[in-house]
Amino acid sequence: MKFLVVMTMPPYGDSRLKPACDFIDAVMNEDFELNVFFLSDGVWNVLKTITPASDEWNPLVFFKKCSNSAGLYYCEAAGARRGVVPEIAASFFKMSSLAELSDLTLHSDRVVVF
């Protein structure tokens, strides 16, 4: 089974991120094929400069772990509108486009949007 998860929330200030990451973790634990596409404010998750307090959950560490078995893409246009350029994105995220999102959607069995 092929899953596509579309992430639209920023790394902080939104309570939906952790449940979305729990869902992603569950999909990976089932050995399903997984792609994650960061869109809208979700592109803030790709910043390599995310530095939470030492006692807080770090989404960047989670996504780095995911990159071993999932495709991680972010929308170039959404990033450009928010100042997220390749130089400040973590290297395990792939800059992409809405055309790629369309293709990933077409070739996925399930699409889940958070």
N, C-alpha and C positions, 0 to 999 in steps of 0.2 A: 504494500500500500504506500502511496506517495502523498505526503502531506506538504502543504504550503501554509506557513503562518505569516500573516501580515501584521507587523507591529507598528502601531501609530502613536504610541504614548512615549513621553520622554522618560529618562532613567529615574528622575526624582520628581516628587510633587504629584504623583498619580498612583493611586493604589492598585491599578490594574496590572502593573508590570510584573510583580512577583507571581500572581496567579498565572499570567501568561507564560512566564519562565517555568513554572511548575508543570504546565501543560507540555511545553517543549521537552522538558526532561522526561516526562512520561512517554512521549512519542519516541524519543531516542532509546529509552529502556526497552521498548517493544521491538527494536530493530527495524522500524519503518524508515523509508527514505524520507528525508526532511530537508526543506529549504525554508529559510526565514528571510523575509523582505521587509526592510525598514523604510517606512513611508511617513510623510507629514512630520510631526514632531518626533516620531520614532527615530529619525536620523541622528538625534542627539545621543543615542545609545552607542554610536560608532566612535565617539571621540576617545582618543587614547589618553586624554588628560583627565578622565573621570577619576576623582580621588575622594572617595567617601571616608568618613571617620573610621578609625580602626575597628570599631565595634558594629559597623553597619555592613549590610550585605552589599557586595560589589557586583553590579551587573556585567561589567567588563570582564571580570574573571569568569563568570558564568558563560558568557558568549565565546570567550577564548576556548573554553572546554568544549563547547558545542561545535566549534569550527573543525574539530577532528573528524566529525561524522556528519555534519550538515553544511549545506551551502548557505552562506550569510551574505546578503546583498543589501545595498542601500541605494536609494533613488538619488541620482546625481542632481536633478532639478530641485528636489525638495532640500537637498543639502546646500546647494548654491544659494537658495533663498534664505537659508539660516546661517550662512557662513561656514558650513561644514565642507571643507575642501579635502582632497586626498592627503595632503601633507599633515593634517591633524586627525585623520581617521586611523584607527588601529589597522595594522597590516592584514589581519585575517578577515576583514570585511572587503567585499568586492563592490566597487562603484558600478552602478547599473542604471537602467532606464525603465520607463513605463512599458516599453516594448518587451523588455525582458520579463517584467511582471506579468504581462499578458501571456507570454510563452510559458512561464512557470505555472500560471493558472490553468492554461489549456492542458498541460501535461501532468496535472495533479489529480489524485482521486478525491482529496478533501482539501478545502481551503477554509482556514479559520482566521478571522480578523479580530485583533484585540486593539 
